[in-house]
């Protein structure tokens, strides 16, 4: 326990000021020590590459002892489906490096510069790049989305689904995992974001 | 050096798995007990340090044993 200094006489303004500042700092420090950091994430993308940031950040935040919620809206809801079939394509995604995750080192180091027009007309190109991407993740010891999602649920990350999106795309609640905490709209999620220390839009 | 109460093998795992497994292992341990974590993810050197600063657990030592990182963590 801190020893609270006696309140100075009421006519000694300087001493009163110092006393107040000291008490204020003590109270503030106590409040900060008791504060549980919180984070809200808005997940809007449903591709394999963009599925990683929300789950990595959420599970890590939870591991740090933070109170974490993710609001899944629009294509982000794909990440809550019971059966995940996430894909990725370099089409319209020019920053995505096209490298082979297997084979001899010289081949793996080579950046494949495939023209967009070729990617667009090659049948099965999206499936091919998605399989390569998954192989790369496996080879580097990066967890699968299923695993990260399960770890997030285990760590008590709150999964919040956007009801409007579910209605818009004509999905059924039974299409989604059972671990969803809430089915709400923006007006229910934003007040939670308002008081969070960290807000992310992914 | 004190002996570990528990050892966690996180070799071959990449961010954020070593952190998540560490959290889980520490969660099942008693205050004051020591967890030895072995990881190969080079990012874990900075991340485990940051993790301990945030959670209040104490990072007793970090040693690089030919590309394998050994961390000794005392649970808060």
Boltz contact constraints between the chains, C-beta under 6 A:
constraints:
  - contact:
      token1: [A, 56]
      token2: [B, 16]
      max_distance: 6.0
  - contact:
      token1: [A, 59]
      token2: [B, 16]
      max_distance: 6.0
  - contact:
      token1: [A, 59]
      token2: [B, 20]
      max_distance: 6.0
  - contact:
      token1: [A, 60]
      token2: [B, 16]
      max_distance: 6.0
  - contact:
      token1: [A, 60]
      token2: [B, 19]
      max_distance: 6.0
  - contact:
      token1: [A, 63]
      token2: [B, 19]
      max_distance: 6.0
  - contact:
      token1: [A, 63]
      token2: [B, 20]
      max_distance: 6.0
  - contact:
      token1: [A, 63]
      token2: [B, 23]
      max_distance: 6.0
  - contact:
      token1: [A, 64]
      token2: [B, 54]
      max_distance: 6.0
  - contact:
      token1: [A, 65]
      token2: [B, 55]
      max_distance: 6.0
  - contact:
      token1: [A, 140]
      token2: [B, 14]
      max_distance: 6.0
  - contact:
      token1: [A, 141]
      token2: [B, 12]
      max_distance: 6.0
  - contact:
      token1: [A, 141]
      token2: [B, 13]
      max_distance: 6.0
  - contact:
      token1: [A, 141]
      token2: [B, 14]
      max_distance: 6.0
  - contact:
      token1: [A, 142]
      token2: [B, 14]
      max_distance: 6.0
  - contact:
      token1: [A, 143]
      token2: [B, 17]
      max_distance: 6.0
  - contact:
      token1: [A, 151]
      token2: [B, 20]
      max_distance: 6.0
